[in-house]
Amino acid sequence: MKADTLTLKSLFQKDVRYVIPTFQRPYVWNQEDQWEPLWNDVRNAAERYLDELALAEGHRPKAEEQTGTHFMGAVVLQQQLTAVADIETRLVIDGQQRLTTAQILLDAAQEVFEELGAVAEAKRISRLVLNAFADGDEAFKLWPTSLDRDPFRAAMKNGAPTAGHEDSLIVQAHDFFRLQIREWISASVDEADQEQRAHGLEAAMFGLLEVVVIDLATADDAFVIFETLNARGTPLLASDLVKNYVLQTATAVGLDAGELHERDWLPFEDSWWRQEIRQGRIVRPRLDVFLNYWLIMETASEVQSQDVFPRFKLYAEDQGKAIAEIVGTVRDIGETYKSLERENQESRIETFLYRWRTVDAGTLTPLLLWLFSRPEHVVGYEQRLQALGALESYLVRRMICRMTTKDYNRLFLELMAELREAEPGEAAESIVAFLAEQTSESRRWPTDGDVEHAILDLPLYRLLTRRRLRMVLEAIEDECRSVFSEEANVARGSLTIEHVMPQSWSEHWPLGPVQDVLQAQHELERLVHSLGNLTLVNHRLNPALSNRPWAQKQETLDDHTVLHLNKDLLNAYKDADWTEATVAARGASLAAVVTRIWPAP
């Protein structure tokens, strides 16, 4: 058995077959839990590399070294006996989801590079996906389980039809990465900048993504090793170490440790605090996550998840505060943290919290803990609402415009430092002023024009997770309602997204005579998934609408819908043909509503 840390280039550059055994489950990763976090990691790595490349004046090795690598996880492989003339083969004992996704990502990038004319980059990436001296299925460096083989062939061959495999997660993952890569590279209209982005993405995928590869010899017992690697222990948590330190310190200074525990720490031993939640790509008990955020709030500095206990100890020793005072603060802020998870609060607060959780901007949590825990004379109720409104606008606008989140950590730390220096009662003004003065692409507050461009031109159905896109449509529905409506807010998280022109658009929206068929198809794909072509319906009405053309959908919607979003759609376009121009007109109308809901400074 041998273990190495390898880049994707090192793992895939030689002629090799990574075969997933039939006993392994099929591909199950999905957009929200795995594809989107991975794409964010890859995009951020590419953007950091390009920033470092500019600082290094084009010196690529130095830029790669300064950027640092991103760890994707571990895979366990086992060598197989092969004839001298055959391609080297390894069984994938563990990590098949990760390995399959890496191949899908690489192939999607290769296809986009080829479409955009980045021929050299496309050719180099092709060497990481296909074996040079093999034919048929043996050309693929990875070979999935039998259930996934047909959709895998279709997805991994440029231009091959995927009809009949639309439900395959492999095909969906390939479509997701291809669209994300194309939109990110094409976000700049400057050809030289597009070339730089293609180079940055290639550099990230080649040398900045790493996996730990555990390579088993033919004689090794793969199943015993697999069980050992996945054995469940009960490690001591950061929160356990903090608790022990608090009680030991209390005893050392003559306090009643039992009384301190009963008063200040016992609430944290509720099962709610022990539930495991996701923080970025790490899953940890909620108490550990909270202590991480509390330390960031208190120190206004970055605290890595693995450093929670040593940083807590250092904080306690450096502050000059009694341990009882510190743990009392932890207890009070813990109640504030619980309130961020609590529903049925004042409606405007609850709306913000719902949208913030949907955007999934965990890096904002320390700042929210600060805002919600300040006394009334420091941050009054109206000030707090204005501050939350500004933060929500900033986050949602950047989400809609598909702008990077890579600098949010530092941004919100700097903002917290600004708030500490602000006069009482000036929190909202300080937040708006600070965010409004940011000019770099990784930080700026998108303009109305940016938002309108994204709504009209981006296939947001493909680029945003369903819950994020649904949140935007829910907000539009809420904005359409008046004070006379029975309910101020639509039911959250329960409606489904419906395409006015069906996703199978070719049946009802045939291509006219065009010079470039592929480009025309790409444009219509973009249009059919843009916001102007989307609405909300309940899960019972969705199947009734299905793939029907607009003329038939109108009657069904008219008979059953109670949403203002659909009433406005029918009132404005009931007698109109549903064309490219109609989608654009509705998109512009929705963009005006969105910029009203989330105003710019």
Secondary structure, DSSP 4 states (H G I P E B T S, - for coil): -EEEEEEHHHHHSSSEEEEPPTTS------IIIIIHHHHHHHHHHHHHHHHHHHHTTT-HHHHHHHH--EEEEEEEEEE----TTSPEEEEEEE-HHHHHHHHHHHHHHHHHHHHTT-HHHHHHHHTTTB-TT--GGGGBSEE--GGGHHHHHHHHSTT---TT-TT-HHHHHHHHHHHHHHHHHHT---HHHHHHHHHHHHHIIIIIEEEEEEEE-TTS-HHHHHHHHT----PPPHHHHHHHHHHHHHHHTT--HHHHIIIIIGGGGSHHHHSEEEETTEEEEHHHHHHHHHHHHHHTS---GGGHHHHHHHHHHHH---HHHHHHHHHHHHHHHHHHH--S--HHHHHHHHHHHHHT-GGGHHHHHHHHHS-TTTS-HHHHHHHHHHHHHHHHHHHHTT---TTHHHHHHHHHHHHHHSPTT-HHHHHHHHHHT--STTT----HHHHHHHHHHS-HHHHS-HHHHHHHHHHHHHHH--TTSS-SSPPTT--EEEESS-SSGGGTS---S-S-HHHHHHHHHHHHTSGGGEEEE-TTHHHHHTT--HHHHHHHHHHH---HHHHHHHHHHTTS---HHHHHHHHHHHHHHHHHHS---
